[in-house]
Structure formats: structure tokens, C-alpha cells
Amino acid sequence: MSRQPTGHALHLRTLTGLRLGLPGKGPRSDAARAAEATGLVTLAPAESHIMTLAFDNETQGQSIDLRPELPLVLSW
């Protein structure tokens, strides 16, 4: 079994947050509420689906927005 690379061009170390923007205001599932209760995951209303992965408590104040190719933002 091979290990994942641990060195990255952006020098990111630890995933410290995950924000999901979700269209609509429907009720959240038990699983979604449990994920939010961990304090790592935040769910919020949005115009379209979007995920933001926060690394290292976003101390560097940098980000990359990969839209429109991917509904993903990396923030560190």
C-alpha cells in the first residue's frame, strides 16, 4: 500500500474546516446535523452548491477559487 504524498506546493498541513453552501432551505438530515455538531463542518444556504476547504485555520489569508470548473474553494 502506498502512502499519500505529505509535501504540497502550497505547504498545507491540516484541514481545519469544511463549509458547504447548499441551495434551498429544506430540513437537514440527522447525519448533516451530526457533522455540524463536530464543529468542523458548517452548512449554510447558498445560491448554488459550493464547498470550501479551510487549512491551517486560514492563517495566511490566501485562497483559490476553482469555479466554474469545480464548486470548490481552498482557503489557507
C-alpha positions as CSV (number, residue, x, y, z in Angstrom):
1,M,0.0,0.0,0.0
2,S,1.4,3.4,-1.0
3,R,1.2,6.4,1.3
4,Q,-0.3,9.7,0.1
5,P,2.3,12.5,-0.5
6,T,2.8,14.7,2.5
7,G,4.6,17.6,0.8
8,H,2.5,20.0,-1.3
9,A,3.3,23.1,-3.3
10,L,1.0,25.2,-1.0
11,H,2.6,23.7,2.1
12,L,-0.9,22.9,3.6
13,R,-0.7,20.9,6.7
14,T,-4.1,20.3,8.4
15,L,-7.7,20.5,7.3
16,T,-9.3,22.8,9.9
17,G,-12.7,23.5,8.4
18,L,-15.2,22.5,5.8
19,R,-18.0,24.8,4.7
20,L,-20.8,23.6,2.4
21,G,-23.1,26.0,0.7
22,L,-26.4,24.4,-0.2
23,P,-29.3,25.7,-2.2
24,G,-32.7,25.6,-0.7
25,K,-33.9,25.7,2.9
26,G,-35.0,22.1,3.4
27,P,-34.6,20.3,6.7
28,R,-31.2,18.8,7.4
29,S,-30.7,15.1,7.9
30,D,-29.6,13.6,11.1
31,A,-26.2,13.0,9.5
32,A,-25.8,16.6,8.4
33,R,-26.7,17.9,11.9
34,A,-24.2,15.4,13.5
35,A,-21.5,16.6,11.1
36,E,-22.2,20.3,12.1
37,A,-22.1,19.3,15.8
38,T,-18.4,18.3,15.4
39,G,-17.5,21.9,14.9
40,L,-15.5,21.1,11.8
41,V,-18.4,21.2,9.3
42,T,-20.5,24.3,8.6
43,L,-23.7,24.1,6.4
44,A,-25.1,27.4,5.0
45,P,-27.7,28.5,2.4
46,A,-26.2,29.4,-0.9
47,E,-27.3,30.2,-4.5
48,S,-25.6,27.0,-5.7
49,H,-23.6,24.2,-4.3
50,I,-20.1,25.2,-3.1
51,M,-17.6,23.6,-0.8
52,T,-14.8,25.5,1.0
53,L,-11.9,23.5,2.5
54,A,-10.0,25.5,5.1
55,F,-6.5,24.6,6.0
56,D,-4.3,25.6,8.9
57,N,-7.0,27.9,10.4
58,E,-6.7,30.1,7.3
59,T,-3.8,32.0,9.0
60,Q,-2.2,33.0,5.7
61,G,-5.3,34.7,4.3
62,Q,-4.9,33.1,0.9
63,S,-7.4,31.2,-1.2
64,I,-8.0,29.7,-4.6
65,D,-11.5,29.6,-6.2
66,L,-11.8,26.7,-8.6
67,R,-15.2,27.7,-10.0
68,P,-16.6,27.3,-12.6
69,E,-14.6,24.1,-13.2
70,L,-15.3,22.8,-9.7
71,P,-17.6,24.1,-7.0
72,L,-14.6,24.3,-4.7
73,V,-12.6,26.9,-2.8
74,L,-9.4,26.2,-1.0
75,S,-8.5,28.6,1.8
76,W,-5.4,28.7,3.9
